[in-house]
Amino acid sequence: MTILREWRAEIRRELCKEYVEYVQATGIAGYRESSGNLGATIATRDLDETRSEIVVLSWWTNRDAIREFAGDAIDIARYFPRDDAFLLTRPNFVQHYESEAPR
């Protein structure tokens, strides 16, 4: 069984594409550099005229592997320097689930 890590937030709709690129260059790149990461993906959807939602999912071999990326408090969301320019919400926590590895 692997661990699925989920983070989601509301973002500025007009900056959605730019933010996805930023998350790929920061968070996703960081995941992929961490041993024990099995993959990651980003999904977005428009909520209304001004807001979109972003969901970042990553799969890990175990919680210790997540600690390599996130630090000891793996349930606390990790943010990067430019995130606030894009975010409308800034959740404090991420979710973890037991999951099958992506194929």
C-alpha positions in Angstrom: 0.0 0.0 0.0 1.3 3.5 -0.8 0.4 6.9 0.5 -1.5 9.4 -1.6 -0.9 13.0 -0.6 -3.5 15.6 -1.6 -3.3 19.4 -1.5 -6.0 21.7 -2.9 -6.7 25.4 -2.9 -8.6 28.1 -4.7 -6.6 30.2 -7.1 -7.0 33.3 -9.3 -8.6 32.0 -12.4 -6.8 34.3 -14.7 -3.5 33.0 -13.4 -4.3 29.3 -13.5 -2.0 28.3 -16.3 0.9 30.3 -14.9 0.3 28.8 -11.4 0.3 25.2 -12.8 3.6 25.9 -14.4 4.9 27.4 -11.1 3.7 24.3 -9.1 5.4 22.0 -11.7 8.7 23.9 -11.3 8.6 23.9 -7.5 6.4 21.3 -5.7 6.3 18.7 -8.4 10.0 19.1 -9.1 10.7 18.7 -5.4 8.5 15.6 -5.2 10.4 14.0 -8.1 13.8 14.7 -6.5 12.7 12.9 -3.3 13.4 9.2 -3.0 10.2 7.3 -2.4 8.1 9.5 -4.7 6.1 7.3 -7.1 4.6 10.1 -9.2 2.5 13.3 -9.1 -0.2 15.1 -11.0 -2.0 18.4 -11.1 -5.7 18.9 -11.8 -7.6 22.2 -12.1 -11.2 23.2 -12.6 -13.0 26.6 -12.9 -15.3 27.4 -10.0 -16.7 30.7 -11.3 -15.6 33.8 -13.2 -12.8 34.6 -10.9 -11.8 31.4 -9.1 -10.3 28.1 -10.1 -9.4 25.1 -7.9 -6.1 23.3 -8.1 -5.5 19.8 -6.7 -2.1 18.3 -6.4 -1.8 14.6 -5.9 1.4 12.7 -5.2 2.1 9.1 -4.4 4.7 7.9 -2.0 6.2 4.6 -0.9 5.5 5.5 2.8 5.2 8.4 5.2 9.0 8.4 5.8 9.5 9.2 2.2 7.1 12.2 2.5 9.2 13.5 5.4 12.1 13.8 3.0 10.1 16.4 1.1 7.8 18.0 3.7 9.8 17.7 6.9 8.6 16.0 10.2 5.2 17.6 10.2 3.9 15.9 7.0 0.3 17.1 7.5 1.3 20.7 7.3 1.0 22.2 3.8 4.3 23.4 2.3 4.4 26.7 0.4 6.8 28.3 -1.9 7.8 32.0 -2.2 5.5 33.1 -5.0 2.4 31.0 -3.9 0.6 34.0 -2.4 0.5 35.8 -5.7 -1.8 33.1 -7.1 -3.7 31.7 -4.1 -7.1 32.8 -2.8 -7.1 30.2 -0.1 -4.1 28.9 1.8 -5.0 25.6 3.5 -2.8 24.8 6.5 -3.0 21.1 6.0 -2.8 18.4 3.4 -4.6 15.0 3.4 -3.0 11.6 3.3 -4.7 8.4 2.2 -3.7 4.7 1.8 -3.8 4.0 -1.9 -2.7 1.8 -4.7 0.3 3.1 -6.6 -0.4 4.8 -9.9 0.2 2.6 -13.0 
